[in-house]
Amino acid sequence: MKIPLEGKSILITGASSGIGEATARACTKAGMRCVITARRTKRLQTLARDLGDTCTYISGDVTAAGFNTQLLDEAGDTYAIFANAGFGLDQKMINLDQQQFRNLFNTNVFAPVELASLAAKKMAANKSGHILFCASCLSKFATPSHGAYCASKSALEAIAKSMRMELKEDAVFVSTVHPIGTRTEFFDMSATRSGKKQSDFESQTPSWLMQHPDTVANAIVRCLRRPKPEVWTSVPMRLISTSFSAFPRLSEAITTRFS
Ligand SMILES: NC(=O)c1ccc[n+]([C@@H]2O[C@H](COP(=O)([O-])OP(=O)(O)OC[C@H]3O[C@@H](n4cnc5c(N)ncnc54)[C@H](OP(=O)(O)O)[C@@H]3O)[C@@H](O)[C@H]2O)c1
């Protein structure tokens, strides 16, 4: 089954940079109408101007009370959502700032799940729609100093799995996206939030595990055309992360290096 995307609308959160911005560009190229959102209004304005008449923006914080409802009301008829806004933390669990931990779950889990649930009700009534959540390859395993982030992505993946089964008979697809290291502002933001000058994670990640955000964006467009449960851009990482579940000691021997 190949779904025509021309003229269909997608709402993308976290579109002021990185994977969200690249996805807005790729979806526009595929003929979709895009509604983009994030907090940095100037970035959204510039992107919307670049993408032309088929792109509109709504700025705001996905964790603000009522914002998800406002987004969906203002976005109007939406075929797909890509719940992508998120951030990382680079802190050992014993030193974790509890307020940042809560903020992380608000942004990475509660906000996307609320947005998806609100959107799913409308999609189910129309018997058509596609919800994509930005998880990570780290939804499948954990690394030291990133326990809070990995937990948020594992939670999102588990919730998406449930939603996929719940919404199947309403013809609403649910997919999770599992990027490997992607060259965006993510690592710098994560280091800054954690009081570090530079992200240790990025510098320790081998180049074969790093990719351009366009690679993720193009894979998302392919998934919108031919829906599937999980979007991966690295076959080796998909296989490695699966075997990590079966072999936890091996997993920890390897992932300990990424602290
Ligand atoms: N980069 C990687 O290696 C990697 C790997 C796996 C998964 N991911 C996931 O990919 C997604 C996108 O990250 P990225 O790599 O593209 O990083 P990024 O360039 O830092 O983008 C993050 C986006 O999220 C938005 N955002 C963050 N908090 C928000 C909030 N409270 N309200 C509204 N928007 C918010 C940011 O916009 P504003 O600051 O303008 O609000 C920005 O547009 C995240 O969920 C991340 O966990 C990234």
The ligand as an ORCA input file, in Angstrom:
! r2SCAN-3c Opt
* xyz 0 1
  N      20.506     14.311     17.492
  C      20.535     13.028     17.815
  O      21.606     12.373     17.823
  C      19.260     12.301     18.161
  C      19.293     10.889     18.201
  C      18.133     10.210     18.523
  C      16.966     10.910     18.787
  N      16.963     12.289     18.737
  C      15.702     12.966     19.017
  O      15.364     13.771     17.906
  C      14.480     14.800     18.328
  C      14.929     16.116     17.700
  O      16.201     16.446     18.189
  P      17.349     17.073     17.278
  O      18.470     16.110     17.242
  O      16.806     17.577     16.017
  O      17.823     18.253     18.249
  P      17.625     19.840     18.191
  O      18.236     20.374     16.944
  O      18.131     20.332     19.506
  O      16.046     20.027     18.089
  C      15.190     19.933     19.189
  C      13.898     20.653     18.839
  O      12.968     20.491     19.914
  C      12.425     21.763     20.219
  N      12.018     21.807     21.618
  C      12.716     21.409     22.708
  N      12.017     21.636     23.830
  C      10.822     22.188     23.440
  C       9.686     22.657     24.130
  N       9.590     22.595     25.474
  N       8.642     23.170     23.411
  C       8.717     23.244     22.065
  N       9.777     22.811     21.349
  C      10.827     22.297     22.030
  C      13.530     22.763     19.878
  O      12.966     24.022     19.556
  P      13.003     25.365     20.444
  O      14.236     25.344     21.271
  O      12.961     26.454     19.412
  O      11.738     25.301     21.248
  C      14.101     22.144     18.617
  O      13.372     22.546     17.491
  C      14.509     14.806     19.855
  O      13.331     14.179     20.352
  C      15.722     13.945     20.174
  O      15.593     13.288     21.402
  C      18.084     12.997     18.427
*
